[in-house]
Amino acid sequence: MDLKGSRSVKLSDGNYMPVLGLGTYASPDVPKSKAREATEVAIDVGYRHIDAAYLYQNEEEVGEAMRKKMADGTVKREDLFYTTKIWGTFFRPELVRQCLDRSLKKLKLDYVDLVILHIPVALQPGEELLPTDASGKMLHDTVDLRQTWEALESCKDAGLTRSIGVSNFNRKQLEMILSKPGLKYKPVCNQVECHPYLNQQKLLDFCRARDIVLVAYSALGSHRDPRWIPQDSPYLLEEPVLRAIAKKHGRSPGQVALRYQLQRGAVVLAKSFSEKRIKENFQVFDFELTPEDMKAIDGLNNNFRYFKMDFGIGHPNYPFADEY
């Protein structure tokens, strides 16, 4: 991936994905308007890749920001790359399109650029995002992901999305889709947690060999939402190795963490609702880490996961029990 010449990567289906995207997830205590403001700022700064999801419950606001920036002439629809995700409560094949239709309605858009299966774990259908029984136990569902994938292929055929992919899938789950009889479209990407403490090198190599783009989320560590993330998790951006490399280049640790992913050939998402940070995170195309820098950052890997997907433990498709 030549980053000097291009800020996009060609996907296996011929579409292009910008290599740096804005993440829009926020914990429930953050006002939804923040997602709208951040998206507007990001588009003004130059971001063309917006990553969102049904689960985040703020697609109305993100859609508003995109339409505003189209209306004022900053961008055309085709300049933007918008990703949404099918949540686990919609994995029964007959529900997949319903989830996408809901997102499109909230966005007031005719199509999205990418739809991905958010997790490999199917959950009991219904309006609850995390359905539990009376004792608080998570209500899982049993669905053949290959049939869920076929329903996603139909959404592409219907013109509701340009590309389709997956998220949080391990190697076996990717292989299950890739080896599916009658596969029409393979996943263009696998969006996974990826940062210097969890560099996913084996999964990155596996995906690269199959022309699947690895998209890195939590690339700056994590938003520390107590519902998902243990509060004693380390702060990636305080890591001395990153700070030393950042100092050497006159950059921030965050810029170094993002640049690291780009140089490895990953697409990277940077989540921030702060105008200063959004601007700073975009300044990653005009410097380069040395092979020594890259090696030092590689050395930080200790397979530490912020997002352990505890609600999926015990499900046959829980993805993190395998090595990668």
N, C-alpha and C positions, 0 to 999 in steps of 0.2 A: 504494500500500500504506500504509494508515494504521497507523502503529506505536504511536500513543498508545493507540488503542482495542484493537488486536489484536496478538497475538504470533504469529499464524499467517497464512499466505497460502492462498487458495483455488486449488487446481490445476485444470487444464482438465477433469479427470474428475470434479470435484465434491468430492474429498477435500481435507483441509486439512493443510498442512505447517508445523510451527513454524519461525519465521524464524531461530532460532538453534539450532544443533546441536552436539553433542559429537563430535569426531573421535576415532577409537580406534586409528589406525595407530601402530605402534611398531616401531623397528628390532629385528632378531632378538636383540640382546644385552639387551633389556629383558625382565624376567620377565613371563610372561603374566598373573600375578596382578595386575600393575599396572593392566591394562585393567579387571579386575573391580572393583578398589578405586575407580578413577577413575569408572566408570559409577555405582557406588553413591553416591559423593559428589555427582556431577552431578545425579542424580535427587533427592537430598535438597535440593540447592541450588535446584532448580526446572527444570532442563533436561528437556524431554519429547521431544527429537529426538536419536536416537543413530545415528551414521553408522559403518557397519562394512563388511566385505567378506570374501568367501571368501579372497582373497589374504592378508589380515592374519593368518590362522591363530590368531585368539584369540576366535572367536565363542562357544566353550564358556564362556569366562570372562565375556564380556559378557552372554550369555544367563543365566548364573547370577545375576549382579547384578540383572538386570531381574526375574527370577522371585523373588528375595529381596525386592525392593522391592514386588512385587505381593503376596507372602505376608504381609508385615508391614503391609499396608494403606496404604503411602505413595502408591501409584498403582494404577489398574486397567489391564488390558491396553490398553483403548481410549484411555487417556490418553497412551500412548507411541507415538511414530512411529519405527519402526526401518527403516533402509535397509541392504540388502546388495547385493553386486555380483557379476555373472557374470564370471569371469576369462576371458581370451583363449584358454585351452586348452579351453574348453567351448563354443566358438562354433558348432561344427557343430550344426545344428538338433536332432538327436537327443540331444545332450549337455546342452542348456541346462537342462532340468528336473532333470537329475541333479545339476548344481551347486547349484541352489536347494534340492533335497531334502537335500543334504549340510549346507547351512547350517541349514535348519530342524531337522534332527536334532541338530546341535550345540547349537542354541539351545534345543531342547525347546519350540518354539512351533509352533502350527498354521498361522500365516501371518505374513508380514512386511508392512509398510506400503508399501514401495517396493523394487523390484528394478531395478537399472540395469546396462547393459552397461559394464564398467569402462573399456574402451579400445576404439577401433575396429579394433585390430590383432589378427587371429586368429593364435594360436600352435598349434604341433603338439600334438594331444591327448596326454594322459598325466598321470602324477602329478607330473612336474617342473613347477614354476610358471614357470620360465624355461628351457625346453628348448633345449639346444645340441648341435651335432654334436661330433665328436672334436676339431675344431680350435677349438672355443669359439664358433663362429658360431651366432647365434640361428636356431632352426628355426621359420620362419613357416608359416602355413597359409593356404590360399585358400578363403574362405567368402564367400557372398553375404550381406552384413549384413541384407538385407531378409528373408532366410529365417530368420536368427537372430532378427530382430525378431518374426516370426510365431510362433516357438517361445515367445517371451516373452509374446506376446498370449495364447497358450494357457495359460500359467501363471496369468495374471490370470483367465481364464475358469474355471480349475479352483479358484479361490478361495485360491491359495497366496500371492498378493500383491494388495494393493489397487490399487497404481499401478505403472506401468512408465516407465522413462526411460533416459537415456544419460549417459555421462561422457567427457570429453576428445574430443568430436566437434566438428569444425569446421563451418562454414556449409554446405559442399557435402554433407557426410555427413548433416547434419540434413535438408537438402533431399531427399536420396535417400530417406530414410525417409518424410518428409512427402508425397512425390509417388508413393509406392509404390501400384500398383494394388491395390485391395481392402484398403487400410489400415483396420484395425479401431479401433485406439487410437493416438493420437499420443503421442510422448514428453511426459511432464508436465514434465520438467526436463532440463537439461544441466549436469552437475557438472564444473566446470573450475577450473584454477588461476587465482586472481584475487586481486590485492592492489595496493597503490598503484604498484608498479613494473611491473605487468602488469594494467591495469585493465579490459581486455577490453570497452571501450566499444562497439565495433562489433558484437561478438557479443551483448552485452547488449541492444542496440537490436534486433538481428535476432530474438533470442529473444522479447523483449517483444512485438514486432509479431505474433508467431505464438502468443502465449499459452503460451510455454514459460518456466518459471522458471529463472533462472540461479542455480546453487548454487556458492558460492565456497569452494574448498579452498585450503590454504596461505595463508589470509587474513592470517596473522601472520608471513609469511615461510615458512621451512621447517624441518622436523625435522633436516635435514642428514645424513640417512642416506647414508653414502659409496657405497652401491650405486647410488643414483639421483642424488645431488646433488653438484656440484663443491664441494670444500671451501673454495674461495676466494670463494664466493658472498657478496654483501653481507648484512649483518644488518639486516633491515627495521626492527626495533624500536629500532635505534640511529639511525635517520634523523632528522636535526636538525629537519626540517619537522614531522614527527609529534611529536617531543618538545616543540617549542615550542607546538603546538596543545594537546597534552596538559597542559602546564603551565598554560596559560591557563584550561583548564576544570577543573583540579584532578583530572586523570585520568591513566591510564597510556597510553603509546603504543599498547599492545595494544587497549585499550578504544576508542581513537580509530580504529584500523584496522578494528575490527569495526563500529563505529557508521557509518563511511563506507559500508560495503557495504549496511547496512540502509537508509540514506537514499537509496541509488541504486536500491533496489527489488530487491536480490539477497537470497537466503537465504544465511546465512553459517555456516561450520563453524569451531569453535575447538577445536584439539587441545591438550590438556594433561593430564598425569597428576599435576600438583601441586595439592593441595587449595586452596592460596591462589590460584593462577592460575585454577582452575576457577571459584571464587567470583567473582574479579575480572572474568573474562570475561563473567559473566552480568549484571554491572552496567552494561548498555549501553542500558537502556530509559528511564533517568531524566535524560538530558541530550541536547542537540541540537547538532550542528555548524552553524555559520553558513554562508551561501552562500560567504563568503570562505574559510572553512576548506576547504569542499568543493573550491573552485577551486584552492587551494594544493595539496591532495592530488592532484587530477587532474593537476597540473603535474609530479608525480613520475613519471608513466608513461614508461617507456623500453623497453617490451616485453621486459623481462628475465624469463626463465623459469627457475625453480629446477628443475622437473621436465621434462627435454627428451625423455623416453621414448626414450633412445638405442637400446634393444633393438628398437624398431619402425622404425628408419631403414632405408630400402630396401624396406619393405613398401608395396604400392600404396595402402593405407589409412593410411599414416603421416599424422597430422593436422596437424602443425605446420609443414609446408612452405608452406601457404597463409597469407595475411595474417590471416585469422580464420575 
